[in-house]
Amino acid sequence: MREIILKAVANPPKILWGPFLPTMLNMGVQFPIMFMFLGTFNVNPLVFMATIVIGHIFCIGLGVKEPHISAMIQAYGQTAKTSHNLYKAKGNKFAP
């Protein structure tokens, strides 16, 4: 059991050598844009394939610099919520 946990922490999930979340975000943004441009302007899809590859190379570079970037993005999403303060104060106080 302990080996599985250490392996998951040491080797974060990747898609084609890129970190999972930025790679999926890259594809999730660029594919709909590509299909919208194909439908409206009849653009050659090879142009968009080049931008997807460039974006993926950028994601690979992010993954090399910080292998746990997906976990960092998920942690930021969970902690970026503002809390409701009971008392007037500056900033967020995490008291109930």
Summary of the structure (lengths in Angstrom):
residues: 96
radius of gyration: 19.4
end to end distance: 35.7
largest distance: 58.2
contacts: 206
relative contact order: 0.13
helix: 66%
strand: 4%
